[in-house]
Amino acid sequence: TLEDFTWFVRQARGLGMEIALDFALQCSPDHPWVHKHPEWFHHRPDGTIAYAENPPKKYQDIYPIAFDADMDGLVAETCRVLRHWMDCGVRIFRVDNPHTKPVVFWERVIADVNRTDPDVIFLAEAFTRPAMMHTLAQIGFQQSYTYFTWRNTKEELTEYLTELSGEAASYMRPNFFVNTPDILHAYLQQGGRPAFEVRAVLAATLSPAWGIYSGYELCENTPLREGSEEYLDSEKYQLRPRDWDTAEREGRTITPLLTRLNTIR
């Protein structure tokens, strides 16, 4: 319930943490928008609403948004939805694939929200061309995903940090994630604990913001299959309880290092 959620947000805040909400702007076939605003969706020649496709994959349970018919209405409704969750205590939104939506749409939405709530943060989850990533930062996204996860050699890191610390530093706030629910890089799969420690130190000292995905503290590095960046036991599909206390007693965690890094920051 909403009461449960607001309680959860309050408890997290009491522990010095903020809850970030994943914001994916798309609909299921039974979403109220589908029936109230059919003009907000793409239609096939037979009149049915077009579902999402990424050939050869078909996502029949997802209806992507069409922005050309009623941009003003979509901006207003999106702001309404965001403000609903803001009223529940959320101040950070991780926007899913913003580069697949019109840039002007996000520019208007973020400006509207930040006009009254300048402390609300929008994180652009956009793995796309550098020009688009920079554009999203320029039009309002306060934080940005980066290609840090795939920059591992000295040459790669030097080139990438030179790019981010140049002119882009005046408008782009990169977030260096060492791993994500979708990305377990081969460097971590093959490097063991030393690799986890190296990447944590680099991320914490090279970027204004950094992040880890749960399980990193325990150096979890088993891929779904050889050559895959997916986790074998992904939390996208199951709950993963972990025995943190036993891991700490047995020295199987890098939590002390992570704590020290954040203390230094």
C-alpha positions in Angstrom: 0.0 0.0 0.0 1.0 3.6 -0.2 1.1 3.7 3.5 3.7 0.9 3.5 5.7 2.7 0.9 5.8 6.1 2.7 6.8 4.2 5.9 9.6 2.6 4.0 10.8 6.0 2.7 10.7 7.4 6.3 12.7 4.4 7.7 15.4 4.8 5.0 15.7 8.5 5.6 16.1 7.8 9.3 19.1 5.7 8.4 20.6 8.5 6.3 19.5 7.0 2.9 17.2 8.2 0.1 14.9 6.0 -1.9 15.3 6.5 -5.7 12.4 5.4 -7.9 12.8 3.8 -11.3 10.7 5.8 -13.8 10.0 3.9 -17.0 7.7 5.8 -19.3 5.7 3.1 -21.0 2.5 1.3 -20.4 1.0 -2.2 -20.0 -2.0 -3.0 -22.2 -4.4 -2.6 -19.2 -3.0 0.8 -18.2 -5.6 3.6 -17.7 -3.8 5.7 -20.3 -4.5 3.2 -23.0 -8.2 3.7 -22.7 -8.4 7.3 -21.7 -5.8 8.6 -24.1 -5.4 6.3 -27.1 -3.8 9.2 -29.0 -0.8 8.8 -26.8 0.2 5.6 -28.5 1.2 4.4 -31.9 -1.4 2.5 -34.0 -1.2 -0.1 -36.6 -3.1 0.1 -39.9 -5.8 -2.1 -38.4 -6.4 0.3 -35.6 -4.8 -1.7 -32.8 -2.1 -0.2 -30.6 1.4 -1.1 -31.6 3.5 -2.9 -28.9 7.2 -2.5 -28.4 9.6 -4.3 -30.7 13.4 -4.7 -30.9 13.7 -7.2 -33.7 13.7 -10.1 -33.5 12.2 -9.6 -30.0 8.6 -8.6 -29.5 7.3 -7.1 -26.2 3.5 -7.6 -26.5 3.1 -6.5 -22.8 4.6 -3.1 -23.4 3.0 -0.1 -25.3 5.6 2.6 -26.1 4.4 6.3 -25.9 3.9 8.4 -29.0 4.7 12.0 -28.4 3.7 13.7 -31.6 -0.1 14.0 -30.9 -0.3 15.6 -27.5 3.0 16.7 -26.1 1.4 19.2 -23.7 -0.9 16.6 -22.3 1.9 14.1 -21.8 4.1 16.6 -20.1 1.3 17.6 -17.7 0.4 14.0 -16.9 4.0 12.9 -16.4 4.6 15.8 -14.0 1.4 14.8 -12.1 2.7 11.2 -11.7 6.1 12.4 -10.6 4.6 14.8 -8.1 2.5 12.0 -6.7 5.6 10.0 -5.8 7.3 13.2 -4.6 4.5 13.6 -2.1 5.3 10.1 -0.9 8.9 11.3 -0.1 10.8 10.4 -3.3 13.3 13.0 -4.4 15.4 11.0 -6.8 14.2 9.5 -10.1 16.2 7.1 -12.3 14.7 7.7 -15.7 14.8 4.5 -17.9 16.1 5.0 -21.4 15.4 8.8 -21.7 17.3 8.9 -25.0 14.4 7.1 -26.7 12.0 9.9 -25.9 12.1 13.5 -27.3 14.7 15.7 -25.6 12.3 18.6 -25.4 9.9 16.4 -23.4 12.4 15.8 -20.6 13.5 19.4 -20.7 10.0 20.6 -20.0 9.2 17.9 -17.4 12.4 18.5 -15.4 12.1 22.3 -15.6 8.5 22.1 -14.3 9.4 19.9 -11.4 12.6 21.8 -10.5 10.7 25.1 -10.6 9.0 24.2 -7.4 11.3 21.5 -6.1 14.9 22.2 -7.0 16.2 19.5 -4.8 14.6 16.7 -6.9 17.3 14.8 -8.9 16.8 13.1 -12.3 19.4 10.4 -13.2 19.6 9.6 -16.9 19.9 5.9 -17.5 21.1 6.3 -21.0 23.7 4.1 -22.6 23.8 5.7 -26.0 26.0 7.9 -28.2 28.1 10.4 -26.2 26.5 13.4 -28.0 23.0 12.3 -26.7 24.3 11.6 -23.2 25.8 15.1 -23.1 22.6 16.6 -24.5 20.5 15.0 -21.8 22.8 16.5 -19.1 22.6 19.9 -20.8 18.8 20.1 -20.8 18.4 19.3 -17.1 19.4 15.7 -16.0 21.4 16.3 -12.8 23.2 12.9 -13.0 24.2 10.7 -15.9 25.0 7.0 -16.4 28.5 6.5 -17.9 30.6 4.0 -19.7 32.9 3.6 -16.7 31.8 0.0 -16.4 33.5 -0.8 -19.7 36.6 1.4 -19.3 39.2 -0.8 -17.6 42.6 -0.3 -19.1 44.9 2.6 -18.4 44.4 4.0 -21.9 40.6 3.6 -21.7 40.3 5.3 -18.3 42.7 8.1 -19.3 40.8 8.9 -22.4 37.4 8.7 -20.8 38.3 10.8 -17.7 39.8 13.4 -20.0 36.5 13.7 -21.8 34.4 13.9 -18.6 36.8 16.4 -16.9 36.9 18.8 -19.8 34.2 21.1 -21.1 31.6 18.5 -20.0 32.4 19.0 -16.4 30.5 22.3 -16.5 27.1 20.6 -17.1 27.5 16.8 -16.7 27.6 15.0 -13.3 28.7 11.4 -14.1 27.7 8.6 -11.9 30.3 5.8 -11.8 28.5 2.5 -11.2 30.9 -0.4 -10.6 28.1 -2.9 -11.4 24.3 -2.8 -12.0 21.5 -5.4 -12.0 22.2 -5.9 -15.7 26.0 -5.6 -15.9 28.7 -7.9 -14.4 31.7 -7.0 -16.4 34.3 -9.7 -17.3 36.9 -7.7 -15.3 35.0 -8.5 -12.1 34.2 -12.1 -13.3 37.8 -12.9 -13.8 39.6 -10.6 -11.3 38.1 -11.8 -8.1 38.3 -9.7 -4.9 41.3 -7.5 -6.1 39.3 -6.4 -9.1 36.3 -5.4 -6.9 38.6 -3.4 -4.7 40.3 -1.7 -7.6 37.1 -0.7 -9.3 35.6 0.6 -6.1 38.6 2.8 -5.4 38.6 4.2 -9.0 34.8 4.9 -9.0 34.9 6.6 -5.5 37.9 8.8 -6.3 37.3 9.7 -10.0 33.7 10.9 -10.0 31.4 13.2 -8.0 28.9 10.3 -7.6 29.4 6.6 -7.6 27.3 3.5 -6.9 27.3 -0.2 -6.3 24.6 -2.8 -6.8 23.8 -5.2 -3.9 26.2 -8.1 -3.6 29.2 -6.2 -4.7 30.3 -6.1 -1.1 30.6 -9.9 -1.1 32.4 -9.9 -4.5 29.6 -11.9 -6.2 30.9 -12.6 -9.7 29.2 -15.6 -11.2 27.8 -14.9 -14.7 24.7 -16.5 -16.2 26.9 -18.2 -18.7 30.4 -17.8 -20.2 30.6 -14.5 -22.2 27.5 -13.1 -20.5 27.3 -9.9 -18.4 24.2 -11.1 -16.6 24.3 -12.4 -13.1 23.6 -16.1 -12.6 21.3 -15.5 -9.6 19.8 -12.2 -10.7 17.7 -10.3 -8.3 15.6 -9.2 -11.2 13.9 -12.6 -10.9 14.2 -13.6 -7.2 14.9 -12.4 -3.7 18.5 -12.8 -2.6 18.8 -12.9 1.2 22.5 -12.5 2.2 24.2 -13.4 5.5 26.2 -10.1 5.9 27.2 -10.8 9.5 28.8 -14.2 8.8 30.6 -12.8 5.7 32.1 -10.0 7.9 33.2 -12.4 10.6 34.9 -14.7 8.0 36.5 -11.8 6.1 34.5 -12.4 2.9 33.4 -8.8 2.4 35.0 -5.6 1.2 32.5 -3.5 3.3 35.3 -2.0 5.4 37.0 -0.6 2.3 33.7 0.8 1.0 33.1 2.5 4.3 36.6 4.0 4.3 36.2 5.3 0.8 32.9 7.1 1.7 34.5 8.5 4.9 37.3 9.9 2.8 34.8 11.4 0.3 
